[in-house]
Amino acid sequence: AEMADDINKLFAFFSECKMQNSKFYWDMQLDEDGVVKNIFWSHASSQAEYADFGDAVTLDTTYKTNIYGMSLAMFVGASHHIQDTLFGCALLRDKKIESFEWLFKTFKNCMEDCPSPRCVLTDQDNVIAVAITNVFPKTIHRLCRWLILKNHSEALNILYARDDRIESELLLCVNQTYTPQEFENAWSWFIDEFDLQDSVTLQNLYEIRHRWIPALFKKDYCGRMTSTQQSESVNKLAKRNFVDHQTNLHSFARRMLDIIISREAKEAAETRACLGMPITKTRWSFVVQMSRVYTRAVFKLFEEALDDCTAFRIDMDIGNTNRWIVLDMEHSEKHDWCQLQFKVLADVQKGRYECECKQWEHTGLLCTHLLRTFIHAQVEKIPPQYVL
């Protein structure tokens, strides 16, 4: 009776939302007894955000969040301000393939006017993998780094206790390698340095490396989502400030709306902050250009990369027209496994640029190697196709 009353109050809240904006979307799935099994909803503003930023999506289903023990599923993305944005929420009674297929089909129906995501990042669950393949056959499915490390945290914490350097060195292997060979060299050094050959957890993580180590799928566009802060941020926001295991369904839905409103306020404040004329550290034409098209948050990352590129030397790749070798001159501070030089293609006449580190293809952000080449080749304007 308590749950039935709760469900009625939830539907009443959804009716309110629909009256306020006809684009509000919700759906539910019943079990064979006619009892609510799964619920999905998405506010109009969330759908608008997906239209703009839905190329890369993280699905987090790790948190049981109400008195009925249902799992919260959050579709999360990153905006052009590199802030987390919520595309939709669901409450799932179980994690069976039928539930996930229903969830993805419902999400697809909700966003019917938009293309499917280019990439979806999830936790390590074979059921989710099958459901994504069935509903989004052209979407790339990879595993979210934050969720992978979070799900293995108990075993990893035991390893970290062996040596206080293990955690930071593992994160270097995961986050700071650019190419497959560099990752393999880094991992081999890491295992040998700390005598971790006996770790079953690390063996298992290594076996699925192609699904969660960015260096091994750099050609796949994931936006900023592989950094995983977006998923972690929304998860913590929901968990710490708005909901807990005592929250009933209708209160939960209202509090998730509070999360969306708080995110929108933060986004609006950042948009207002971007209206002023940006101040650049240099007067190179392509830097001034980027200061006018990037948001403040993205331009900050751009200028940080520009600062870093001053530590690189550039030489012509002899015998290869329009090709350069960009070399890191701070190699004394690096690990032996670090890749210090990268090959860059820079055809200024045709406006074609490419670096073997694949950072631009993977994140949409220009790497230090390309920026060093722009300076050397006196590039005045970055072609629009490189501005994401």
N, C-alpha and C positions, 0 to 999 in steps of 0.2 A: 504493500500500500504506500509505504514511504517513497519507494522508487517511482511508482506510478504517478504520484503527486509531483515528484521532482521532474519527471519527464514532461508532464503537462505544463509546468512552469517554464521548462526549457523551451517548449514549442511556443509558448506565449511570448517569450523573449525573442525568438526567431520571427514571430509575426510582427512584433514591434519593429525589428530591424528591417523587415521587408516593406513595411508601411513607410518607413523613413527613406528607404532607397530600394527601388524595385530590382536593382542589380544584386542585392544580397542573395546569396545562394546557400541552400542547405539541402541535405538528403539524409536518409537513414536506411538501414538494412535491418529487417526483422529475422528472427530465427524461426524454426518450424512451429514454435508455440505462440508465435505472434508477439514475442517480447523483443524490445529494441536491443539489437546486437552491436551495431556500429553506427556512428553519427559523424557527418562531415559538414563543415560550414566555412564560408569565406565571405568576408565583407567586400563591398564594392571597391573600397580603396585598395584592398589586398589584390583584387583582380587587376586593377589599374597598374599596381606595382609589378605584377607578373608580366603584363604586356610589355613593360619597359625593361625588366631585369630578370626574366624567366629563363634565360639561356642555361644557367647553371643553378641547380636546386639541391639542397641538402634535406634529406628526410630523417628526422630524429624520432625514434620510437622507444627510447630507453627509459622513459619516466612514467611510472604508475602514479596517478595524480589525483584520485578522488576516492570517496568512500566505497565505491564499488570495485576498486582495484583495476579499473580500465586503463589501458595504456594511452598516453597522449601521443599523437602523431603530429608533428609540425613540419610543414613545408616552408623552408627558410631560404632566402636569397640575400644578395648583397646589392645595395643601391649604388648609384654613381657617386655618392658621398662615402662609400665603403662603410656604410652602416647596415646593420641587419634589418631585414624586412620580412614580414610574415605573409605568405601567400594563402595559407589556409590551415585549418586545424581539424583534427578528427579524434574521436575517442573510440578505441577498439577493445572489444571484450577479449579477443584472442589474437594470436599471431599466425593463423593458418593461411594457406595460400588463397583460399576463397575470400578471406577478409581483405588481404592486400590487393587482390585483383579488383574487388569491389571498390576499394579506396582509390586506386589509380584510375579506374574507369570513371569514377565520380569526379575526381580532380580534372580529368581530361574533359568531361562534359561541362564542368564549371568554366574551364578556360577554353571553350570550344572555338572562340574567334582567334586564338593565338596558336602558334606552332608548339609542338611538344618540346620539352627541354632538350638541349643538346647533350647535357650531362646531368646525371643524378648521382649524388653521393649518399650512401647509407651506412648502417653498421653491417657487421659480418653475419648475414643471415641468408642462407640459401633459398629460403622461401621468398624473401623479398626479391632476390635476383631473378627467380623464375617468373614472378608476377610482373616485374618491370619488362622482361623480355616479351612476355605475352601481350602486354598493353602498350608499351612504347618500344616496338621492335627496332627503331632507328636511333634510339637514345643510348648513349654510352653510359654504362653503369660502372662506377668505381666506389671504393670504400673510403669513408671519411676518416682522416688520420686521427682526429680528436676522439671519435667514437671507438676506433680500434684500440688506441692506447688506454682509453677509459675502461673498456671492457676487459682488458688484460692487466689492469692496474694492480690487482692483488698480487699476481705472480711477479710483475715487474718491480713492485716495491721491495720484494724479497731480494731481487737481484741488486737493486739500488743500494741496499744496506751493505753489500759487500765492499763497495768503493764509492765514495761520494762523487766521483767523476763519471760514473756509468750513465746516469740519466742525461747529463748534458751532452755526452759523446754520442749516445743513441739518437738524441734529437738532432745533432749535427748531421748524422748519417741520413736521417729521414728528411730533414728540412733544408739542408744546405748543400745538397748534391744536385748537379745540373744534368748529367748525362748517365746513361746506363752503366758505362764502364767506371765512371767516377763513383757511383753508388756501390758497385761490386767491390772496388778497391777499398772504399771506406768501411763497408760491412766486414770484409775480411780482416782489416786491421783492427776493428773494434772487437770482434770475437777473439782474436789472438791476444790483443793487449790485455784483456781482462779475464782470459781463460774461461770463456763462456760456451765452450763447445758442448757442455753437458746440459745446456738450458733447452728444455723441450719447448718452452714458450717462444723463445727466439727462433728456434727451428721452424715452428709453425708459422710465425710471422714472416720468416724469410720465404717459405714455400708459397705464400700468397702475395709476394712482394709486387707482382705486376698489377695487382688490384688496388694497392694503397700507397705505394711509394711514387711520388710525383715524377721523379727523374725517369721513371720507366713508362710514363704516358704523357710526356711533355707535348706531344703533337696534338693531344686532345684538349679542346678548350674547356676550362673549368672556372674561368673568371677568378674571383678572389675566394671562391668557396673552399678550395683545398687548404687554405690557411686555417679553416675550421673555427675561427673566432666567432663567425656569425651564428653557427649552431650552438656553440658553447654559451654565447652571450644570451640568446633567447631562452635557452634551457635554464640558465641560472636566474634570469629575470622572472620566469614563470615560477620556478621552484622557491626562490627566496622571498619574493615580494608579494606574490599574488595568490598562489594556490598551495595546498598541501593535501595529504591523504585524507583529511577530514572534509574537504570541500565537496559540496553536492554539485550536481550537473548544471543547474541553472545559474548558480553563483559562479561556477567555474567559467561558463561561457561569457558572463558579464565581465569577469576579471581578465579574460583573454582580450576582450574589447578594450579594456583599460590599457593593456600592454600595447595594442595597436595604436591607440590614441597617444600614448606616451612616446612611442617611436615616431609617429607623425609630427609631433611637436618638436622633437629633436631634429628631425629632417628639415622642417620648415625653418628652424633657427639657423641651421647650416646653410640653407639656400639663401636666406637673407644676408648671411655673412659673406657669401660669394659675390654679392652684387657690386661691391666696391672694386676699384681698379687695382689689380694685383701688383705687388712689388716683386720684381725679379732680381736675383743676385747677379745675373749677367745680362748683356744686351744682345746675345746671339739671336738672330731672327727667329729660329725655330723654337727657342725658349720663350720668347715673347708670344709667339703663335700659340704655344701650348698653355701659357698662362691665361689666355683668353678663352680657350675651349674646354680645358679641364676644370673640374670642380676644385675647391680649395684642398680637399683631402687627397685627391689624386695628384694634384700638382705638387703637393708636399712630398709625396713618394717620388715623383719625377725629379724634383730638385735634389733629393737625397741620393738618387742614382747618379745624377749629374755630378754631384760632389765626389762620389765614389769613383767615377770614371777617370778622375784626374790621377789615380794611382796606376793607370794602365798605360802601357806603351803600345803604339801601333806601327806595324811594318807591312809593307806590301808582300802579298803571297806571290813569290817569284814564279812567273810563267802562267799565272792565272789572272786574266783581266778582271778588274772590278772586285777582286778578292783581297782580303786583308787578314792579318794575324794580330789579334789583340791579346797582349800579354800582361798579366798581373805582376806588378813590380814589388808588391809587398809579400813575396813568397816566403820570406824568412819567418813570418808570423803564422804561416799556414801549416796544416798537417801534410805529411808526405803524400797522402792520397789525393790531395786537392788538385783538380785540373786547373792549370795556370794560364793556358792559352786557348783561345777559341777562334774558329774561322768565321769570318763575316763576309757576306756578299753585299756590296753596296754599288748598285748601278744608278748613279744620280740622274743620268739622262732619261732612263725609263722609270725612275721613281720606284725601284725595287730593292728591298732590303731584307736580309735574312741572317740570323745568327744560329750557330749550331746548339746554343744552350736552350733554344725554343721557349724562352720566357714569354715573349710576346704572343706566340701561338697559344700558350697555356693559360696565361692570365690576362692578356690584353695590355700589359704594362711593358714599356720599352726597357730593355736590359742595359746595363752599364756598357757592354761591348758595342751595342749599336750606337749609343750616345757618344762614345769615344770616337766612333767612325764618322758620325755626323759632324763632329767638330773638325776632325782631320780633313774630311772631304768638303768642308765648307757648305754643308747642306743649309739652304735658306728656309725651306718650307717642307715639313713632313707631309707626305701625301695623305689625303683624308682616310684612305682604307686602313691606315695604321693608327687612327685615333678612335678608340673604342669607348 
